[in-house]
Amino acid sequence: MAKELGKWAFIIGVVVALVLGIVGGVGSSLGATATAWLGLLLVVLGLIVGFSNITAKEATPFLVAAIALLVANTAGLTGLNTLIPYLGSILAGIVTFLLVMVAPAALVVAVKAFYKLASE
């Protein structure tokens, strides 16, 4: 049951991140309040994914993927807007909102991994 909840939390989080990234990338705005609430939803969904969906066996690949997403974001995705108008800002927005969901999940998985290492 928990694995199924984590799966749906991940799917919903990706869809919300895609919508927010696309809406923000084309210059529209949902409003500050709506964006804040949807950002909070992404954080909660990320916590659900981290607690229920990532097993100890999946922890390392998940954390590597989270690091890759973070590196892609900090490596200058925002500069894509100058190279590819509109599409670059959409991609940067999607990655940013995916990070809003993935960061809490990565934090939970990392703490669980640290706890497992410390208790052995």
N, C-alpha and C positions, 0 to 999 in steps of 0.2 A: 504493500500500500504506500509506504513512504517513498519507494523508488518511483512509483507512478506519479505521486505528487511532485517529486523533484523533476521528473521528465516534463510534466505540464508547466511547471514554474519556469523551466528553461525555455520552452517553446514560446510561452507568453512573453517572457522577458526579451527574447530575440525579436519578436514581432513589435513590441512596444519600442525597442531601441531602433528598429528599422524605420518605423513611422516617425519617431521624434527626429531621427537623423535626416530623413527625407524632407520633412516639414521645415526644419531649421535650415537645411541646405538650400532650399529654393527661395529662402528669404521670407517665408511666412512665419507666423508665430502663433502658438496656442495661448499665449499669455503667460506671465510669470507664475501665476498661481497654479495653472494647469501643469506647466512644465515642472514645477517644484513637486507637485503631488505625484506626477508620473515618475519623476526621479526617485522619490521615496518608494514608490511601488517597485522600481527596478532594484533598489537596495534590498527590500524585503524578499523579493523573488530570488536575488542572489544568495541571501542567507539561507533560504529554503533549499536551494540547489546545493550549497555547501554542506549543510547538515544532513540532507537526506539522499543525495544523488551520487556523490563521489565516494567510492570505496577506497580502502587503503591501497589496493592494487592500481587504481586509477589516479591516485594523488599526484604522482610524479608527472605523468603526461598532462594532466590538467594544469598543474602549476607551470610547466614549460609553455603550454599554450597561452596561459594568462600572461606570462612574461613576454612572449612574442607579441601579443596584442598590445601590451604596454610599450614595448620598444617601437612597434609600428606607429603608435600614436605620437610618441615623443620624437621620432626620427623625422618629423616634418611632413606629416600627412596634410597639415593645414596649408602647406605650400602648394599642394596640388591644385588649389583654386586658381592660381596664376597660370598653371600649365593647362588645365582642363576646366574652363569656366563651368560653374554650376555642379558638374559631376564631382569635381574635387572637393567642394565644400559639403556635398552630400555624403561622400565617403568618409570625410573627416568627422562629420556629425554622427554617422552610424557607429564608427569605431569609438568615439567618445562616449556615446550612450551605452554601447556594449560594455565598455570598461566600468561604467557606473554599476552594471549588474555583476560583472565578473569579479571586480575587486573585493566585494564582501564575501563572495564564495571562495575566492583564493585565500582570503584571510582565515576563514573557518577551516579550510583544508590544511593550510600551513600550520595552524595551531594544533589541529588534530595530529598532524604528522610529527610535530615537535613533542607533543605529549606521548605519542607512541614511542618515539626514540628515547625519551627521558625515562619512560617506565620500564624499558627493557634492560 
